[in-house]
Amino acid sequence: MKSQNKRDLILDALQELMSGSSAQAISVSEIAQKAGIGKGSIYYYFSSKNEIIEAVIERSYSRVLDKGQALVASDDIGAIRKMEIIYEACLDSSLELKRQVALTTFNEHQQSALIHQKFSRMIISRLEPILTDIIGQGIKEGILYCQHPKETARIILTLLTVILDNSISPMEQEEITKVLAVLSDMLEKSMKVPKDMLHFLQEKQPKGGSVEDEGEET
Protein backbone atom coordinates (compact mmCIF):
# COMPACT_ATOMS: atom_id res chain seq x y z
CA MET A 1 0.00 0.00 0.00
CA LYS A 2 2.85 2.35 0.84
CA SER A 3 4.46 1.73 -2.54
CA GLN A 4 1.18 2.61 -4.28
CA ASN A 5 0.92 5.80 -2.22
CA LYS A 6 4.45 6.80 -3.20
CA ARG A 7 3.71 6.07 -6.84
CA ASP A 8 0.63 8.27 -6.63
CA LEU A 9 2.72 11.02 -5.00
CA ILE A 10 5.01 10.98 -8.03
CA LEU A 11 2.08 11.17 -10.44
CA ASP A 12 0.40 13.91 -8.41
CA ALA A 13 3.63 15.90 -8.41
CA LEU A 14 4.07 15.71 -12.18
CA GLN A 15 0.42 16.51 -12.82
CA GLU A 16 0.64 19.60 -10.61
CA LEU A 17 3.87 20.73 -12.26
CA MET A 18 2.29 20.20 -15.70
CA SER A 19 -0.36 22.80 -14.88
CA GLY A 20 2.31 25.48 -15.09
CA SER A 21 4.85 24.05 -17.51
CA SER A 22 5.32 21.63 -20.38
CA ALA A 23 6.01 18.10 -19.16
CA GLN A 24 9.07 17.92 -21.39
CA ALA A 25 10.55 20.94 -19.59
CA ILE A 26 10.10 19.38 -16.14
CA SER A 27 13.05 17.44 -14.74
CA VAL A 28 12.96 14.27 -12.66
CA SER A 29 14.62 16.25 -9.87
CA GLU A 30 11.73 18.73 -9.87
CA ILE A 31 9.23 15.87 -9.71
CA ALA A 32 11.10 14.31 -6.79
CA GLN A 33 11.27 17.62 -4.92
CA LYS A 34 7.57 18.27 -5.47
CA ALA A 35 6.69 14.76 -4.33
CA GLY A 36 8.94 15.07 -1.27
CA ILE A 37 10.94 11.95 -2.07
CA GLY A 38 14.47 11.19 -3.21
CA LYS A 39 15.25 11.27 -6.93
CA GLY A 40 16.53 7.70 -6.77
CA SER A 41 13.18 6.50 -5.41
CA ILE A 42 11.45 7.60 -8.61
CA TYR A 43 13.46 5.13 -10.67
CA TYR A 44 12.25 2.32 -8.42
CA TYR A 45 8.72 2.92 -9.77
CA PHE A 46 9.42 4.32 -13.23
CA SER A 47 12.23 3.66 -15.68
CA SER A 48 12.06 7.13 -17.25
CA LYS A 49 10.28 10.46 -17.15
CA ASN A 50 8.31 9.49 -20.24
CA GLU A 51 6.97 6.48 -18.36
CA ILE A 52 5.75 8.83 -15.60
CA ILE A 53 4.06 11.01 -18.23
CA GLU A 54 2.31 8.00 -19.71
CA ALA A 55 1.15 6.90 -16.25
CA VAL A 56 -0.28 10.36 -15.53
CA ILE A 57 -2.20 10.30 -18.81
CA GLU A 58 -3.47 6.75 -18.24
CA ARG A 59 -4.60 7.59 -14.72
CA SER A 60 -6.44 10.69 -15.92
CA TYR A 61 -8.64 8.98 -18.50
CA SER A 62 -8.92 5.88 -16.32
CA ARG A 63 -10.66 7.93 -13.64
CA VAL A 64 -13.26 9.02 -16.16
CA LEU A 65 -13.89 5.38 -17.06
CA ASP A 66 -14.23 4.50 -13.37
CA LYS A 67 -17.10 6.98 -13.01
CA GLY A 68 -18.91 5.49 -15.99
CA GLN A 69 -18.46 1.96 -14.68
CA ALA A 70 -19.84 2.95 -11.28
CA LEU A 71 -22.95 4.51 -12.83
CA VAL A 72 -23.93 1.49 -14.91
CA ALA A 73 -23.70 -0.80 -11.86
CA SER A 74 -27.18 0.32 -10.76
CA ASP A 75 -30.08 -2.11 -11.24
CA ASP A 76 -32.49 0.81 -11.48
CA ILE A 77 -31.18 2.11 -14.82
CA GLY A 78 -32.52 0.86 -18.16
CA ALA A 79 -30.29 -0.67 -20.83
CA ILE A 80 -30.48 2.25 -23.27
CA ARG A 81 -29.57 4.79 -20.56
CA LYS A 82 -26.66 2.55 -19.58
CA MET A 83 -25.51 2.48 -23.21
CA GLU A 84 -25.61 6.26 -23.17
CA ILE A 85 -23.50 6.33 -20.00
CA ILE A 86 -20.94 4.02 -21.63
CA TYR A 87 -20.83 6.30 -24.67
CA GLU A 88 -20.33 9.33 -22.41
CA ALA A 89 -17.49 7.51 -20.63
CA CYS A 90 -15.82 6.80 -23.98
CA LEU A 91 -16.32 10.39 -25.11
CA ASP A 92 -15.13 12.00 -21.87
CA SER A 93 -12.11 9.73 -21.55
CA SER A 94 -11.08 10.46 -25.15
CA LEU A 95 -11.35 14.20 -24.47
CA GLU A 96 -9.26 13.77 -21.32
CA LEU A 97 -6.67 11.82 -23.30
CA LYS A 98 -6.45 14.63 -25.86
CA ARG A 99 -6.13 17.23 -23.09
CA GLN A 100 -3.34 15.36 -21.34
CA VAL A 101 -1.42 14.58 -24.54
CA ALA A 102 -1.69 18.24 -25.53
CA LEU A 103 -0.23 19.25 -22.17
CA THR A 104 2.82 17.06 -22.72
CA THR A 105 3.53 18.63 -26.14
CA PHE A 106 4.69 15.30 -27.54
CA ASN A 107 6.68 15.77 -30.72
CA GLU A 108 7.46 12.11 -31.28
CA HIS A 109 4.61 10.51 -33.23
CA GLN A 110 5.72 7.02 -32.23
CA GLN A 111 5.42 7.78 -28.53
CA SER A 112 2.06 9.47 -29.01
CA ALA A 113 0.82 6.52 -31.08
CA LEU A 114 1.76 4.08 -28.32
CA ILE A 115 -0.30 6.08 -25.82
CA HIS A 116 -3.31 6.03 -28.14
CA GLN A 117 -2.93 2.26 -28.61
CA LYS A 118 -2.85 1.77 -24.86
CA PHE A 119 -5.96 3.95 -24.55
CA SER A 120 -7.84 1.86 -27.13
CA ARG A 121 -6.88 -1.41 -25.45
CA MET A 122 -8.02 -0.12 -22.06
CA ILE A 123 -11.37 1.14 -23.38
CA ILE A 124 -12.16 -2.17 -25.06
CA SER A 125 -10.87 -4.50 -22.33
CA ARG A 126 -12.57 -2.64 -19.46
CA LEU A 127 -15.88 -1.81 -21.09
CA GLU A 128 -16.49 -4.90 -23.23
CA PRO A 129 -17.82 -7.11 -20.38
CA ILE A 130 -19.94 -4.20 -19.09
CA LEU A 131 -21.46 -3.42 -22.49
CA THR A 132 -22.03 -7.15 -23.03
CA ASP A 133 -24.09 -7.25 -19.83
CA ILE A 134 -25.99 -4.12 -20.87
CA ILE A 135 -26.90 -5.67 -24.22
CA GLY A 136 -28.06 -8.77 -22.33
CA GLN A 137 -30.19 -6.54 -20.11
CA GLY A 138 -31.69 -4.87 -23.18
CA ILE A 139 -32.60 -8.27 -24.60
CA LYS A 140 -34.39 -9.17 -21.36
CA GLU A 141 -36.18 -5.81 -21.42
CA GLY A 142 -37.37 -6.61 -24.93
CA ILE A 143 -35.88 -3.50 -26.53
CA LEU A 144 -32.79 -5.08 -28.13
CA TYR A 145 -32.17 -8.07 -30.35
CA CYS A 146 -28.67 -9.54 -30.50
CA GLN A 147 -27.44 -13.10 -31.10
CA HIS A 148 -23.84 -12.36 -30.13
CA PRO A 149 -23.73 -9.76 -27.31
CA LYS A 150 -20.00 -10.08 -26.53
CA GLU A 151 -18.84 -9.80 -30.13
CA THR A 152 -21.28 -6.96 -30.79
CA ALA A 153 -20.00 -5.09 -27.72
CA ARG A 154 -16.41 -5.41 -28.98
CA ILE A 155 -17.36 -4.13 -32.44
CA ILE A 156 -19.23 -1.13 -30.98
CA LEU A 157 -16.37 -0.20 -28.62
CA THR A 158 -13.74 -0.62 -31.33
CA LEU A 159 -15.66 1.67 -33.67
CA LEU A 160 -16.32 4.25 -30.94
CA THR A 161 -12.67 4.25 -29.88
CA VAL A 162 -11.44 4.87 -33.42
CA ILE A 163 -14.04 7.57 -34.07
CA LEU A 164 -13.71 9.41 -30.74
CA ASP A 165 -9.94 9.12 -30.41
CA ASN A 166 -9.72 10.47 -33.97
CA SER A 167 -5.98 9.86 -34.32
CA ILE A 168 -5.74 6.88 -36.71
CA SER A 169 -7.62 8.56 -39.52
CA PRO A 170 -8.43 12.13 -38.40
CA MET A 171 -11.79 13.53 -39.45
CA GLU A 172 -13.36 16.96 -39.38
CA GLN A 173 -16.36 17.56 -37.11
CA GLU A 174 -18.83 17.23 -39.98
CA GLU A 175 -17.42 13.83 -40.93
CA ILE A 176 -17.55 12.60 -37.32
CA THR A 177 -21.19 13.64 -37.08
CA LYS A 178 -22.06 11.73 -40.25
CA VAL A 179 -20.16 8.60 -39.17
CA LEU A 180 -21.88 8.55 -35.77
CA ALA A 181 -25.25 9.03 -37.47
CA VAL A 182 -24.55 6.04 -39.72
CA LEU A 183 -23.38 3.98 -36.72
CA SER A 184 -26.61 4.86 -34.89
CA ASP A 185 -28.66 3.82 -37.93
CA MET A 186 -26.76 0.54 -38.29
CA LEU A 187 -27.22 -0.36 -34.63
CA GLU A 188 -30.93 0.49 -34.72
CA LYS A 189 -31.45 -1.80 -37.70
CA SER A 190 -29.18 -4.70 -36.69
CA MET A 191 -30.27 -4.77 -33.03
CA LYS A 192 -33.87 -3.77 -33.78
CA VAL A 193 -33.65 -0.81 -31.42
CA PRO A 194 -36.75 1.42 -31.43
CA LYS A 195 -36.00 4.42 -33.66
CA ASP A 196 -34.18 7.39 -32.14
CA MET A 197 -33.42 5.60 -28.86
CA LEU A 198 -29.72 5.95 -29.73
CA HIS A 199 -30.09 9.69 -30.28
CA PHE A 200 -27.24 10.38 -27.86
CA LEU A 201 -24.73 9.20 -30.46
CA GLN A 202 -25.62 12.24 -32.54
CA GLU A 203 -26.52 14.76 -29.83
CA LYS A 204 -23.36 14.44 -27.74
CA GLN A 205 -20.56 15.18 -30.12
CA PRO A 206 -16.79 15.04 -29.66
CA LYS A 207 -14.70 18.00 -30.69
CA GLY A 208 -13.43 17.78 -34.24
CA GLY A 209 -9.80 17.87 -35.34
CA SER A 210 -6.95 15.49 -34.72
CA VAL A 211 -5.04 15.05 -31.49
CA GLU A 212 -1.87 16.22 -33.19
CA ASP A 213 -3.58 19.48 -34.14
CA GLU A 214 -4.75 20.01 -30.57
CA GLY A 215 -1.34 19.21 -29.18
CA GLU A 216 0.60 21.71 -31.30
CA GLU A 217 1.99 24.58 -29.29
CA THR A 218 4.23 27.43 -30.22
N, C-alpha and C positions, 0 to 999 in steps of 0.2 A: 504493500500500500504506500509505503514511504517513497519507493522508487517511482510510482505513478504520480505522486504529488510533486516530486522534484521534476519529473518530465513535464508536467503541466505548468510548473513555475517557469521553465525554459520557454515553453510555447506562449505563455501569457506575456513574458518579457518581450519576446520578439514582436508579438502582435501589438503591444503597446508602443514599442519603438517604431513600428511601421506606420503608426498614425501620424508621425511627424517627419518621417524620412523614408526614402526608398529602401527596400530590404537589401538590395545589393550594396548599398552604402553603409550598412550596419555591420560592425565587426562582431566576431564571436566574443571578444573581450567585453564589448558593450552589452551583449546579451547576458553574459555571466554576471556582470556588475549589476544589471537591472534585476536579475533573478536572485541576487544575493548568494551566489554559489561560486565555487572555483571554476576557472576556465577548463581545467582538466576534467571536471565532472561532466561537462557537456558532452565530451567525446565518449563518455561511457554510455550515453543514451543515443547519440547521433554521430554518424561518421563524418558529417560535413554540415556546413551552414545551409546548403541547398536542401539537405534532408530535413532540417528544421523548418525551412520555408514550406516544403511539401506537407509536412505534418500539420503546420498551422492552417494551411488551405484545406486539407482533408478534414480537420476537426471542425472548421467553420461550416462547411456544407453538410457535414455529418450531423451537426446539431439541428439543422433545419429538417433533415430526414427524421431525426428522433421525434420531433414534434408531430410530424405527420403520422408516424407509426403509432404514437400514443393516442392520437385522435381516433384512428380507425379501430382501436381495440374495443370501443364501446359497442354493446349489443343493441343499443337504442337507435343506432344510425342505420338508415337504409343503404342498400348496395350502391345505388347511383351516387348518393352523397359521399360515400366512402371513396368511390372512383374519382370524384371531384377533389377530395382531400389528397389523394395520391398524386393527382395531376398537379395540384398546387405545391406539393412537396417537391416534385420533380422540377417545376418551374422556379420555385424560390431557391432551391439548392443550386440550380444552374446559374441563377443571377448572382448568388453568393460566390460561386466559383469564379465567375467573370470578374467580380469586384476584387477578390483576393489576388487573382492572377494579374490584374491591372496594377494593383498596389506593388507587386514585386518587380514590375517593369522587366519581365523576362525578355531577353533578346534572342535566346537560343530556342529555335523552333522545336528542336528535338526534346528539350527538357519540358517545354510547354505541352507538347504532344503526349508525353508520358503521363503528365498530370491529368490531362483530359481522358486518357485511356483508363487510368485508375478511377476517375470519377464515374465513367460509364460502367465499369465492372461493379463498383459499389452500388450504384443505383439499381442495376439489374439483380445482383445477388441478394440485396437486402429487401427489395420490394417485390420480387417475383412471388415468394410464398404468400405474402400479404395480399397481393392482387389476385392470386389464384383463389384464395379463400373468399375474397370479395365477389369474384365471378360465381363461385359456388353458392354464395349467399343469394346473389341475384337470380340464379337458376331456381333456388328454393322459393324465392319470392314471386316467381313466375314472370319476371320482367326481362330476363336474359335467356338466350339459348346458346349453348356452347358444348360441343362434344369433347373438346380438349382444353380445359381451363388453364392448366400449367403452361402448355405450349403457346396458347393465346396470350397469356399474361407476359411471357417472355417477348413475344413479337411486339406487343403494345409498348412495353418499356424500352425495347431496343429502338423502336421508331421515335418515341418521345425523346429519348436521350440524344439521338442524332439531331433531331429537329431543334430541341431547346438548347443544347450545347452549342450548336451552330458553328462548329470549328472544322469539321471534316469537309463539308461542302457549304461554305457560308452563303446565306441567302439574305436578301433584303426583306424588310418587314412585310411588304405586300406578298412576296412569295411564301413566307412562313404562314401568313394568314390563309392563303389558298391551300397549302399543304395540310394544315390542321383541319380545314373545312372538309377536304377530301377524306382525311383519316376519320373524322366524325361520321361522314356519310358511309364509309366502308364498314365501320363498326356497327352502325345502326342496322345496316342490311345483313351483315354476316351473323350478328348476334341477336337479330330481331328485336332490337331495342326500340321502344316507342319513340316516334320522331321527336326530335329536339330535346330529348332528355340528356344528351351529351353536349348541350349548348355551351357548357363551360370551356370546351376545347377552343371555341371561337371567341368567347367573350373575354377570357383572361389570356391576354397575349404577352409573349416575351418581347423584350426589346430587340429590334432588328440590328443588323450589323454583326461582324465577326468579332471574336474575342481579341484577335490581334489588333483590330482597329481600336477597340476600347482600351487596349493596354498600351497603346503608343503614347509616349509622353515626350515633351521637348525639354 
